[in-house]
Amino acid sequence: MFIGDETRAAVTAAAAGTRLAGLARGGSLAGASYAAWSEGAAGAAPAAGFSGLVAVHFRGPVRRGAVSVLILRWEAADANGRVFPVLDADITLVPDGAQATVIGLAGVWRILPGAELDPVTARQAATAAIRSLLGRIATAITHPAARSGETGHAIG
């Protein structure tokens, strides 16, 4: 199914892009993905045929004019240990005025073929997971000290 959401961060798009790149390099983006999976999709994972999120891959971000794009893939294992792509998405950072950025995620969320999961539950799980991820990213790029544990906000 196609899935998408967005949130707003009170930080310039240039700073957001730099900070998102730092999250990707430092491993915090992977940690945020695992936490978002746990908060959103994990409850539906067994019914969807997945035993858990096993890998997070990303490339970028790449800057195109004022817009930055990071390509993201989440992979989960099925009950037999085979890895299956669950989410393929672009995370975009788009300027929203001079001092704010819209952080968007647009992609495809998959369940294993033959899994016994109704579409409403699948969409709810996917939506909860990406909202959690976007919230964690927004917090981390708005409050960079959160990555080092200096505030009450945490990305991982």
C-alpha positions as CSV (number, residue, x, y, z in Angstrom):
1,M,0.0,0.0,0.0
2,F,1.1,3.6,-0.6
3,I,1.8,5.4,2.6
4,G,2.8,9.0,3.5
5,D,2.8,11.6,6.2
6,E,4.6,14.8,7.1
7,T,5.5,17.0,10.0
8,R,7.0,20.4,10.5
9,A,10.2,21.3,12.2
10,A,11.2,24.8,13.4
11,V,14.7,24.7,11.8
12,T,16.0,25.9,8.4
13,A,16.0,23.3,5.5
14,A,19.8,23.7,5.2
15,A,20.3,22.8,8.9
16,A,17.7,20.0,8.7
17,G,19.6,18.5,5.8
18,T,22.9,18.7,7.6
19,R,21.4,17.2,10.7
20,L,19.6,14.4,8.9
21,A,22.9,13.4,7.2
22,G,24.5,13.3,10.7
23,L,21.7,11.1,12.0
24,A,22.3,8.7,9.1
25,R,26.1,8.6,9.5
26,G,25.9,8.2,13.3
27,G,23.4,5.4,13.4
28,S,20.7,7.3,15.0
29,L,18.4,7.0,12.0
30,A,18.6,3.2,12.2
31,G,17.9,3.4,15.9
32,A,14.9,5.6,15.3
33,S,13.6,3.2,12.7
34,Y,13.8,0.2,15.1
35,A,12.1,2.2,17.8
36,A,9.4,3.4,15.3
37,W,8.8,-0.2,14.2
38,S,8.4,-1.2,17.9
39,E,5.9,1.6,18.5
40,G,3.9,1.1,15.4
41,A,4.2,-2.0,13.4
42,A,5.4,-4.6,15.9
43,G,1.9,-5.4,17.1
44,A,0.7,-6.2,13.6
45,A,4.0,-7.9,12.6
46,P,3.1,-11.5,13.5
47,A,-0.2,-11.3,11.7
48,A,1.6,-9.7,8.7
49,G,4.0,-12.7,8.7
50,F,7.0,-10.8,10.1
51,S,9.1,-11.9,13.1
52,G,10.7,-8.4,13.3
53,L,12.6,-5.6,11.7
54,V,16.0,-6.9,10.9
55,A,17.7,-4.2,8.7
56,V,17.5,-0.5,7.9
57,H,19.1,0.8,4.7
58,F,19.4,4.3,3.5
59,R,21.1,6.5,1.0
60,G,21.6,10.2,1.2
61,P,20.4,12.7,1.9
62,V,20.9,14.2,-1.5
63,R,20.2,17.9,-2.0
64,R,18.3,19.0,-5.0
65,G,18.1,22.8,-4.9
66,A,16.5,23.6,-1.6
67,V,15.1,20.1,-1.1
68,S,16.9,17.2,0.5
69,V,15.9,13.6,-0.1
70,L,16.9,10.5,1.8
71,I,16.0,7.0,0.5
72,L,15.0,4.6,3.2
73,R,14.3,0.8,3.2
74,W,13.2,-1.3,6.1
75,E,13.5,-5.1,5.9
76,A,11.8,-7.6,8.1
77,A,12.3,-11.3,8.5
78,D,9.4,-13.8,7.9
79,A,8.9,-16.8,10.2
80,N,11.4,-18.8,8.1
81,G,14.1,-16.1,8.4
82,R,13.8,-14.8,4.9
83,V,14.3,-11.1,4.6
84,F,11.5,-9.1,2.9
85,P,11.3,-5.3,2.2
86,V,8.6,-3.8,4.4
87,L,9.0,-0.1,3.5
88,D,10.6,1.7,0.6
89,A,10.3,5.4,1.0
90,D,11.7,8.8,0.4
91,I,12.1,11.2,3.3
92,T,12.1,14.7,2.0
93,L,13.1,18.0,3.7
94,V,11.3,21.0,2.1
95,P,11.7,24.6,3.2
96,D,8.6,26.0,4.8
97,G,9.5,29.7,5.0
98,A,12.9,30.9,6.1
99,Q,13.0,29.2,9.5
100,A,11.0,25.9,9.1
101,T,11.1,22.6,7.2
102,V,8.4,20.2,6.3
103,I,9.7,16.6,6.8
104,G,7.8,14.2,4.6
105,L,7.7,10.5,4.0
106,A,6.2,8.9,0.9
107,G,6.6,5.3,0.0
108,V,5.3,1.8,-0.3
109,W,4.5,-0.4,2.8
110,R,4.3,-4.2,2.1
111,I,3.0,-7.2,4.0
112,L,4.0,-10.7,3.1
113,P,1.9,-12.3,0.4
114,G,-0.7,-14.5,2.0
115,A,-0.5,-12.9,5.4
116,E,-3.7,-12.7,7.3
117,L,-3.9,-9.0,8.1
118,D,-6.9,-6.9,7.2
119,P,-6.1,-3.7,5.3
120,V,-7.4,-1.4,8.1
121,T,-5.0,-2.9,10.6
122,A,-2.1,-2.9,8.1
123,R,-2.7,0.8,7.4
124,Q,-3.0,1.6,11.1
125,A,0.3,-0.1,11.9
126,A,2.1,1.5,9.0
127,T,0.8,4.9,9.8
128,A,1.8,4.6,13.5
129,A,5.3,3.5,12.5
130,I,6.0,6.3,10.1
131,R,4.5,8.9,12.4
132,S,6.7,7.7,15.1
133,L,9.7,7.9,12.8
134,L,8.9,11.4,11.5
135,G,8.4,12.6,15.1
136,R,11.8,11.2,16.1
137,I,13.5,12.8,13.1
138,A,11.8,16.1,13.7
139,T,12.9,16.1,17.4
140,A,16.4,15.2,16.5
141,I,16.9,17.8,13.8
142,T,15.2,20.5,15.9
143,H,17.0,19.7,19.1
144,P,20.4,18.3,18.1
145,A,21.5,17.8,21.7
146,A,18.8,15.1,21.9
147,R,21.1,12.8,20.1
148,S,23.7,13.0,22.8
149,G,21.1,12.6,25.6
150,E,21.5,16.2,26.8
151,T,17.7,16.8,26.8
152,G,14.6,14.7,27.5
153,H,14.1,14.0,23.8
154,A,15.6,10.9,22.3
155,I,15.8,9.6,18.7
156,G,16.8,6.0,19.4
